Amino acid sequence: MSEAPKKSNPQLLDRVVGEIQDALIAGLPWLNFAFGIAERLVHEINGNEYYLPNVYRAENDYIEISPDDKDLHNHSFFTVDEPQYLDCMRGQKIEVRANCSLIVWVDMRSIEPTDERNKELVKRDILRVLNSMLLKSGTFTVNRVYEKAENIFQGFTLAEVDNQYLMHPYCGWRFVGEIRVEDICEE
């Protein structure tokens, strides 16, 4: 699997997200995977429904991208809120914009060899990458950051036991902002 798995023919928001994925991988050497927009899938476990983040791979195959200490290591993914807002100028252009979140989860041991837990240093590095990106397809403007588990994984079902993945050596953030893309309207 690629470090930044993307769609072969990305359109609209997927184009912008793909560029951000590349910037994250290039700018954060410790980031193992930069996934695109996650889908919220329902998993039934012991008769209970859980909403978990997944990304589509191929042939009806999904990868669950919840925090864990096994396969994904340091990773990021996007969520796009509803509604998406449209500005259409018939025969000219379509603009799509939406509130969007970048969720980043890390194992601090792979970033810092010390036991210091310098979350603010890592957050600063992520913000520097997001602020220095030169995107061709659109924009992603960050205006809020969340660090509590219930906010980072808002919209997903993560039990209290899963919150252990935000205790040392693990931590995460939700960078919230607006994503925007324009497309030429062809008749």
ZIZILIN-V805746 format. One record per backbone hydrogen bond with DSSP energy under -0.5 kcal/mol. CO is the residue of the C=O (numbers start at 0). NH is the residue of the N-H. Records with the same first field share a line. If there is no record, write none. Layout:
CO=NH / NH
This chain:
1=4
2=33
6=9
10=13
11=14 / 15
12=16
13=17
14=18
15=19
16=20
17=21
18=22
19=23
20=24
21=25
22=26
23=27
27=30
29=31
32=34 / 75
35=77
38=40 / 53
40=42 / 51
42=44 / 49
44=47
47=44
49=42 / 51
50=156
51=40
52=64
53=38
54=62
57=60
60=56 / 57
62=54
73=31 / 32
74=104
75=34
76=102
77=37
78=100
84=96
86=94
87=89
88=91 / 92
91=184
92=88
93=182
94=86
95=180
96=84
97=178
98=80
99=176
100=78 / 102
101=103 / 174
102=76
103=172
104=74
105=107 / 170
106=109
107=110 / 111
116=118
117=121
118=122
119=123
120=124
121=125
122=126
123=127
124=128
125=129
126=130
127=131
128=132
132=134
136=181
138=179
139=141
140=177
143=175
145=173
147=150 / 151
148=152
150=153
152=155
155=157
158=161 / 162
159=162
160=163
161=164
162=165
163=166
166=169
168=107
170=105
172=103
173=145 / 175
174=101
175=142 / 143
176=99
177=140
178=97
179=138
180=95
182=93
183=185
